[in-house]
Amino acid sequence: MSYTPQQIADALDLAVLNPTATADDVACACALANTHKIKSVCVAPVYVRLAAANFNNVCSVIGFPHGNSTADAKYYEAVAAMRDGARELDVVLNYGRYLDGDAVPLLTELALIVSAAHSENILVKAILETCYYIPRQITEVCRICVDTGVDFVKTSTGFGAEGATPGVVQIMLDAVAGTGVRVKASGGIKKYADAALYLDLGCTRLGSSQFSELLP
């Protein structure tokens, strides 16, 4: 299927998450998003207030990029981001604990954030960092995320060893099928062919620091 520039923009979370990103970078991304009606601008918590003053759908990352903050720290970070104007939260799961054999932190910390966010009609996307999982684990974690009530499961932070792949995305889509939870592909989406591929598979959001490069 072919996609128009507006269809790409409608699916895009425009990321401004480079560690060296400046206030000017955030302001420029917001201006671009306003001009092209991009779905959201995704920024670090420190820039949420600035972004929210310039754009109406700001996403903040939580526990970024490794997910290994304490549950209390993540919850506070989420609440602070919402207070500052975030309308969406991309929460990095504690995948290190999960891979060590303890799935409880995923469920408990995420459930608290989802409850607080949904009380304010704010979306939550759970970032798995799928490059570190085997297929069975991807399925299991997606189902844990479904149980917490998240709105999306997301492949990657873009800071792991690998980003989205078609195989991983298909596993995620299969795992959440029929639940109402959607899939966001992120990491390595740098050109139109990448965007079209994941939209064709069934993703409804894409995460990328690119925009013009994604257009047909």
C-alpha positions in Angstrom: 0.0 0.0 0.0 1.2 3.5 -0.7 0.9 6.3 1.9 0.4 10.0 1.6 2.6 12.5 3.5 -0.3 13.2 5.8 -0.8 9.5 6.6 2.8 9.3 7.6 2.5 12.4 9.8 -0.7 11.1 11.4 1.2 8.0 12.6 4.5 9.6 13.6 5.8 10.3 17.1 8.7 12.7 16.2 11.5 11.9 18.6 13.8 14.5 20.0 15.7 12.2 22.3 19.4 12.6 21.4 21.4 13.2 24.6 22.7 16.4 23.1 19.2 17.7 22.1 18.8 21.4 23.0 15.8 23.6 23.7 16.2 24.9 20.1 16.0 21.4 18.8 12.7 20.8 20.7 11.3 24.1 19.5 12.2 23.3 15.9 10.5 19.9 16.2 7.4 21.4 17.6 7.3 24.0 14.7 7.7 21.1 12.2 4.9 19.1 13.9 2.5 22.1 13.9 3.2 22.7 10.2 2.7 19.1 9.1 0.2 18.0 11.7 2.5 15.3 13.0 0.8 13.1 15.7 3.2 13.8 18.6 6.5 15.2 19.6 8.4 12.9 22.0 10.9 14.5 24.3 12.8 13.9 27.6 11.0 14.9 30.8 13.1 18.1 31.2 11.7 19.4 27.9 8.0 18.6 28.4 7.0 22.0 29.6 8.8 23.7 26.7 7.3 21.4 24.2 3.8 21.7 25.6 4.0 25.4 25.3 4.6 25.0 21.6 2.6 21.9 20.6 -0.6 20.3 21.7 0.3 16.6 21.9 3.6 16.1 23.7 4.9 12.6 24.6 7.4 12.2 27.4 9.7 9.2 27.9 9.8 7.6 31.4 12.7 5.5 32.7 14.5 6.3 29.5 16.5 4.7 28.1 17.2 1.5 30.2 14.1 1.2 32.3 16.1 0.4 35.4 14.9 3.3 37.6 13.0 2.3 40.8 9.3 2.0 40.5 8.9 5.1 42.8 11.2 7.1 40.6 9.3 6.1 37.4 6.0 6.9 38.9 7.2 10.4 40.1 8.7 11.0 36.7 5.4 10.1 35.0 3.3 12.3 37.3 5.7 15.2 36.8 5.6 14.8 33.1 1.8 14.9 33.1 1.8 17.9 35.3 4.1 19.7 32.9 1.7 18.9 30.0 2.5 15.5 28.5 -0.5 13.8 26.9 1.3 10.5 26.2 3.9 8.6 28.1 6.4 6.1 26.6 7.5 4.0 29.6 10.6 1.8 29.4 10.0 -1.5 31.1 12.4 -2.9 33.6 13.5 -5.5 31.1 16.7 -6.2 33.0 14.7 -7.5 36.0 12.5 -9.5 33.6 15.4 -11.1 31.9 16.8 -12.0 35.3 13.6 -14.0 35.9 11.4 -11.4 37.8 8.4 -10.2 35.9 6.7 -8.6 38.9 8.3 -5.2 38.5 6.9 -4.9 35.0 3.4 -5.5 36.1 3.4 -3.4 39.3 5.3 -0.3 38.2 3.4 -0.2 34.9 0.0 -0.7 36.5 0.6 2.3 38.8 1.5 4.6 35.9 -1.3 3.4 33.7 -3.8 4.1 36.5 -2.6 7.6 37.0 -2.4 8.4 33.3 -5.7 7.0 32.4 -7.4 9.1 35.1 -6.2 12.1 33.1 -7.0 10.5 29.7 -3.3 10.2 28.9 -2.0 7.4 26.7 0.6 4.9 27.9 3.0 3.1 25.6 5.2 0.4 27.1 8.7 0.1 25.6 10.0 -3.5 25.5 13.5 -3.1 24.0 12.8 -6.3 22.0 16.4 -6.8 20.8 17.2 -8.4 24.1 14.3 -10.9 24.1 13.7 -14.3 22.5 10.3 -14.6 20.7 8.6 -16.4 23.6 9.6 -13.5 25.9 8.2 -10.9 23.5 4.8 -12.6 23.6 4.9 -12.9 27.4 5.8 -9.3 28.0 3.2 -8.1 25.5 0.6 -10.0 27.4 1.8 -8.6 30.8 1.4 -5.1 29.3 -2.1 -5.9 28.1 -3.0 -7.0 31.6 -1.9 -3.6 33.0 -4.1 -1.7 30.5 -1.5 0.0 28.3 -2.6 1.6 25.1 0.4 0.5 23.1 3.3 -1.8 23.2 6.5 -0.4 21.5 9.5 -2.2 20.2 12.5 -0.1 21.1 14.0 3.0 22.6 16.4 3.5 19.6 19.3 3.1 22.1 19.4 -0.7 22.2 21.4 -3.0 20.1 18.7 -3.2 17.4 15.4 -1.4 16.7 12.2 -2.7 15.1 12.3 -5.7 12.8 9.3 -7.1 10.8 9.6 -10.4 12.6 9.4 -8.9 16.1 6.6 -6.6 15.1 4.5 -9.5 13.8 5.0 -11.3 17.1 3.8 -8.3 19.0 0.8 -7.8 16.7 -0.1 -11.5 17.2 0.3 -11.2 21.0 -2.1 -8.2 21.4 -4.6 -9.2 18.7 -8.1 -8.7 19.8 -7.2 -6.8 23.0 -7.4 -3.3 21.7 -3.8 -2.6 22.5 -1.9 -1.3 19.5 1.7 -1.6 18.3 4.3 1.1 17.8 7.4 0.4 15.8 10.5 2.4 16.7 14.2 2.2 16.1 15.8 2.2 12.7 12.9 3.8 10.9 14.7 6.2 8.6 13.1 6.2 5.2 9.7 5.8 3.5 10.1 2.1 2.8 10.6 1.5 6.5 7.5 3.5 7.5 5.4 1.8 4.8 6.5 -1.6 5.9 5.4 -1.2 9.5 2.2 0.5 8.6 1.4 -2.4 6.2 2.0 -4.9 9.0 -0.5 -3.1 11.2 1.4 -0.7 13.4 -0.6 2.5 14.1 2.4 4.5 15.4 5.9 5.0 14.3 8.8 6.4 16.3 11.5 8.3 14.5 13.7 11.3 14.7 13.2 11.7 10.9 10.3 13.3 9.1 11.0 14.4 5.5 13.1 11.3 5.0 9.9 9.2 5.7 7.8 10.9 3.1 7.0 9.2 -0.3 
